[in-house]
Amino acid sequence: MNAPQSTLGQVAPTEAEFRAIAQLLSDTTGIVLAPGKTSMVQSRLAKRLRALGLATYKDYIALVSSEGGRDECRRMVSALTTNVTHFFRENHHFETLRQVVLPPLLEEARRGGRVRLWSAGSSNGQEAYSIAMTIAELAPDFATLNLRILATDIDPLMIEQGAKGSYPAAALEAVPEKLRKKYFRKEGENYQVVSNLRGLVQFRELNLHDRWPMRGKFDVIFCRNVVIYFAPAAQALLWERFEEQLTPGGYLFVGHSERVTDGKHSNLRTAGVTTYQLTNRTSRI
């Protein structure tokens, strides 16, 4: 006899079940679920148990561990990952972008060069659109240049929201009034990013723990307040992978509480507050 729908997910996972869920999350994404987060796991996964009609976390673990449970595993990751973002978060990075990083890149783009920026762990797109607005203010002709921003996140719901580019008024509080008027249009209760700015950003679902399909390299990578959730070994590997993905002289921006591991073979050097530049590379791909 099935448990009543109202009781599904009401019992917290046992310690063993919590460890199993934490291991699945770590294996899938590299993210560490700290001990003591049992109530958080229950509150975020109870809805999934109810939707699936599953009575226990043991049943849920069996499902997401199975070959047929891949889609549900993605939903589990989506539920357990944290999406905290806002426009122009850690604004000093955007000042560095505006004053130091973008001017030579825009010159290169106007000479016919290719310029690529990556917002990794982009959440619902506010970081990527902050980058886009910074570019548009410096280069009103951005649509004519070979210049694109890739925005990726592990959560498909965040990618969908970012691609729509629609945000409530409260989300725009950090956007200067001049930029709000220029790059947003009111549609119903929300504000829509204007179409030409949306065209600058391409949104894709991507698990940073998996293989990366991008073939070209990036002049700028933003990955902020993401790596902090990874285990140390996964953090070190991710820094190495970002370094390999940068063009010579390219910049990596990380979160306020994150620091790039100083590996003996690393060519990433401090270039400002939580800002790194790739040096000592001689070829550009």
C-alpha positions as CSV (number, residue, x, y, z in Angstrom):
1,M,0.0,0.0,0.0
2,N,1.4,3.4,-1.0
3,A,2.1,6.0,1.6
4,P,-0.4,9.0,1.6
5,Q,0.9,11.8,-0.7
6,S,0.9,14.3,2.1
7,T,3.4,12.2,4.1
8,L,6.0,11.7,1.3
9,G,9.3,13.4,2.1
10,Q,8.2,14.3,5.6
11,V,10.7,12.0,7.3
12,A,14.3,13.3,7.2
13,P,16.9,11.1,5.5
14,T,18.9,8.8,7.8
15,E,22.6,9.5,8.3
16,A,23.4,6.7,5.8
17,E,20.9,8.1,3.3
18,F,22.4,11.5,3.7
19,R,25.9,10.2,3.0
20,A,24.6,8.4,-0.1
21,I,23.0,11.5,-1.4
22,A,26.1,13.6,-0.6
23,Q,28.3,11.0,-2.4
24,L,26.0,11.1,-5.5
25,L,26.2,14.9,-5.6
26,S,30.0,14.8,-5.2
27,D,30.5,12.1,-7.9
28,T,28.2,13.9,-10.3
29,T,29.3,17.5,-9.8
30,G,32.3,17.7,-7.5
31,I,30.3,19.7,-5.0
32,V,30.7,18.8,-1.3
33,L,27.6,18.6,0.8
34,A,28.8,19.4,4.3
35,P,27.7,17.3,7.3
36,G,24.8,18.8,9.2
37,K,22.8,19.6,6.0
38,T,20.2,16.9,6.5
39,S,17.4,19.3,7.0
40,M,18.4,21.2,3.9
41,V,18.4,18.0,1.9
42,Q,14.9,17.1,3.2
43,S,13.4,20.5,2.5
44,R,14.8,20.6,-1.0
45,L,14.1,17.0,-2.0
46,A,10.7,16.4,-0.3
47,K,8.9,17.9,-3.3
48,R,10.7,15.5,-5.6
49,L,9.7,12.5,-3.5
50,R,6.1,13.7,-3.6
51,A,6.1,14.3,-7.3
52,L,7.5,10.7,-7.9
53,G,5.2,9.1,-5.2
54,L,8.3,7.6,-3.5
55,A,7.9,6.8,0.2
56,T,11.6,6.8,1.3
57,Y,14.9,8.4,0.5
58,K,16.2,4.8,0.0
59,D,13.8,4.5,-3.0
60,Y,14.9,7.9,-4.3
61,I,18.6,7.0,-4.1
62,A,18.0,3.8,-5.9
63,L,16.2,5.8,-8.7
64,V,18.8,8.5,-9.2
65,S,21.6,5.9,-9.1
66,S,20.0,3.8,-11.9
67,E,20.5,4.1,-15.6
68,G,16.9,5.2,-16.0
69,G,17.2,7.9,-13.4
70,R,19.5,10.3,-15.2
71,D,16.9,12.9,-15.7
72,E,15.9,12.7,-12.0
73,C,19.6,13.0,-11.1
74,R,19.7,16.3,-12.9
75,R,16.7,17.4,-11.0
76,M,18.3,16.4,-7.7
77,V,21.4,18.4,-8.6
78,S,19.2,21.4,-9.5
79,A,17.4,21.1,-6.2
80,L,20.6,20.8,-4.1
81,T,22.7,23.5,-5.8
82,T,22.7,27.1,-4.5
83,N,21.8,29.9,-7.0
84,V,22.7,33.2,-5.4
85,T,23.5,36.0,-7.9
86,H,22.7,39.7,-8.7
87,F,23.7,42.2,-11.3
88,F,27.2,43.7,-11.0
89,R,28.0,41.5,-8.0
90,E,31.5,42.2,-6.7
91,N,31.6,45.4,-8.8
92,H,35.4,45.8,-8.7
93,H,35.6,42.9,-11.3
94,F,33.4,44.9,-13.7
95,E,35.6,48.0,-13.2
96,T,38.7,45.9,-14.0
97,L,36.8,44.5,-17.0
98,R,35.9,48.0,-18.2
99,Q,39.1,49.8,-17.5
100,V,41.8,47.2,-18.1
101,V,40.6,44.0,-19.9
102,L,38.1,45.1,-22.5
103,P,39.8,48.1,-24.3
104,P,42.5,46.0,-25.9
105,L,40.1,43.1,-26.7
106,L,37.7,45.5,-28.4
107,E,40.6,46.9,-30.4
108,E,41.4,43.4,-31.5
109,A,37.7,42.7,-32.4
110,R,37.6,45.8,-34.5
111,R,40.6,44.6,-36.4
112,G,38.6,41.4,-37.2
113,G,39.8,39.3,-34.3
114,R,37.7,36.8,-32.4
115,V,36.9,37.6,-28.7
116,R,35.1,35.2,-26.4
117,L,34.1,35.5,-22.7
118,W,32.7,32.8,-20.5
119,S,30.4,33.2,-17.5
120,A,30.8,29.7,-15.9
121,G,28.2,29.0,-13.2
122,S,26.1,31.8,-14.5
123,S,23.0,31.0,-12.5
124,N,20.0,32.9,-14.0
125,G,22.2,35.1,-16.3
126,Q,22.6,38.3,-14.2
127,E,26.4,38.0,-14.3
128,A,26.5,37.4,-18.1
129,Y,24.2,40.3,-18.8
130,S,26.3,42.5,-16.5
131,I,29.3,41.6,-18.6
132,A,27.2,42.3,-21.7
133,M,26.2,45.8,-20.5
134,T,29.8,46.6,-19.7
135,I,30.8,45.7,-23.2
136,A,27.9,47.6,-24.8
137,E,28.7,50.7,-23.0
138,L,32.3,50.6,-24.3
139,A,31.3,49.3,-27.8
140,P,27.9,50.4,-29.0
141,D,28.9,48.6,-32.3
142,F,29.2,45.2,-30.5
143,A,26.7,43.5,-32.7
144,T,29.1,44.0,-35.7
145,L,32.1,42.4,-33.9
146,N,33.1,38.8,-33.6
147,L,32.5,38.9,-29.9
148,R,30.3,36.5,-27.8
149,I,29.6,35.6,-24.2
150,L,29.0,32.0,-23.3
151,A,26.9,31.5,-20.1
152,T,26.8,28.1,-18.6
153,D,25.2,26.5,-15.5
154,I,24.5,23.0,-14.3
155,D,20.8,23.9,-13.6
156,P,18.6,23.8,-16.7
157,L,16.0,25.9,-15.0
158,M,18.6,28.7,-14.5
159,I,19.7,28.4,-18.1
160,E,16.1,28.7,-19.3
161,Q,15.5,31.8,-17.2
162,G,18.8,33.4,-18.4
163,A,17.9,32.8,-22.0
164,K,14.6,34.5,-21.5
165,G,16.3,37.5,-19.8
166,S,13.3,38.4,-17.8
167,Y,13.7,39.6,-14.2
168,P,11.5,41.2,-11.4
169,A,12.1,44.8,-10.5
170,A,13.8,43.9,-7.3
171,A,16.6,42.1,-9.2
172,L,17.4,45.3,-11.0
173,E,18.2,47.4,-7.9
174,A,21.9,47.0,-8.4
175,V,21.7,48.1,-12.1
176,P,22.4,51.9,-12.5
177,E,19.3,53.8,-13.6
178,K,21.0,54.8,-16.9
179,L,21.6,51.1,-17.8
180,R,18.1,50.1,-16.7
181,K,16.5,52.5,-19.1
182,K,18.9,51.6,-21.9
183,Y,19.0,47.8,-21.7
184,F,15.6,46.7,-20.1
185,R,12.0,47.0,-21.2
186,K,9.0,46.5,-18.9
187,E,6.9,43.6,-19.9
188,G,4.1,42.9,-17.4
189,E,5.4,42.5,-13.9
190,N,9.0,41.9,-15.1
191,Y,11.8,43.7,-17.0
192,Q,13.1,42.1,-20.2
193,V,16.7,42.5,-21.4
194,V,16.6,44.2,-24.8
195,S,16.9,41.8,-27.8
196,N,20.3,43.0,-29.2
197,L,21.9,42.5,-25.7
198,R,20.4,39.1,-25.4
199,G,21.9,38.2,-28.8
200,L,25.4,38.8,-27.3
201,V,24.9,35.9,-24.8
202,Q,24.6,32.2,-25.6
203,F,23.2,30.1,-22.7
204,R,24.1,26.4,-22.4
205,E,23.7,23.7,-19.7
206,L,27.1,22.5,-18.5
207,N,28.4,20.5,-15.6
208,L,31.9,21.8,-14.9
209,H,32.8,18.4,-13.5
210,D,32.2,16.8,-16.9
211,R,33.9,17.1,-20.3
212,W,33.7,20.5,-21.8
213,P,32.6,20.6,-25.4
214,M,34.0,24.0,-26.3
215,R,36.8,23.9,-28.9
216,G,37.9,27.5,-28.9
217,K,39.6,29.3,-26.0
218,F,38.4,32.3,-24.0
219,D,39.9,35.7,-23.4
220,V,38.0,36.2,-20.2
221,I,36.5,33.6,-17.7
222,F,34.2,34.5,-14.8
223,C,33.7,31.7,-12.3
224,R,32.8,33.2,-9.1
225,N,31.5,31.7,-5.9
226,V,31.2,28.3,-7.6
227,V,34.5,26.5,-6.8
228,I,34.1,27.1,-3.1
229,Y,31.5,24.3,-3.0
230,F,34.0,21.8,-4.6
231,A,36.3,19.4,-2.8
232,P,40.0,20.6,-2.7
233,A,41.1,18.1,-5.4
234,A,38.2,19.1,-7.7
235,Q,39.1,22.8,-7.1
236,A,42.7,22.3,-8.1
237,L,41.7,20.4,-11.2
238,L,39.2,23.1,-12.2
239,W,41.8,25.8,-11.9
240,E,44.1,23.8,-14.2
241,R,41.2,23.3,-16.7
242,F,40.4,27.0,-16.7
243,E,44.0,27.8,-17.3
244,E,44.1,25.5,-20.3
245,Q,40.9,27.2,-21.6
246,L,42.3,30.7,-21.6
247,T,44.1,32.5,-24.4
248,P,47.5,34.0,-23.7
249,G,47.1,37.1,-21.5
250,G,43.5,36.0,-20.7
251,Y,41.8,36.8,-17.4
252,L,40.1,34.6,-14.8
253,F,37.8,36.3,-12.2
254,V,36.9,34.2,-9.1
255,G,34.7,34.8,-6.0
256,H,35.6,36.9,-3.0
257,S,36.4,33.9,-0.8
258,E,38.2,31.9,-3.5
259,R,41.9,31.7,-4.4
260,V,43.6,30.0,-7.3
261,T,45.9,27.2,-6.1
262,D,49.5,28.1,-6.8
263,G,50.7,25.0,-8.7
264,K,54.3,24.9,-9.7
265,H,53.4,24.6,-13.4
266,S,50.7,27.3,-13.3
267,N,51.0,30.4,-15.4
268,L,48.1,32.2,-13.7
269,R,49.3,35.3,-11.8
270,T,47.5,37.7,-9.6
271,A,46.2,40.7,-11.5
272,G,44.0,42.4,-8.9
273,V,41.5,41.4,-6.2
274,T,40.5,37.8,-6.9
275,T,41.6,38.4,-10.5
276,Y,44.2,36.3,-12.3
277,Q,46.0,36.7,-15.7
278,L,47.5,33.9,-17.8
279,T,51.2,34.7,-18.6
280,N,54.1,33.1,-20.3
281,R,52.1,31.6,-23.1
282,T,53.3,32.2,-26.7
283,S,50.6,30.8,-28.9
284,R,46.9,31.7,-29.4
285,I,44.4,29.2,-30.6
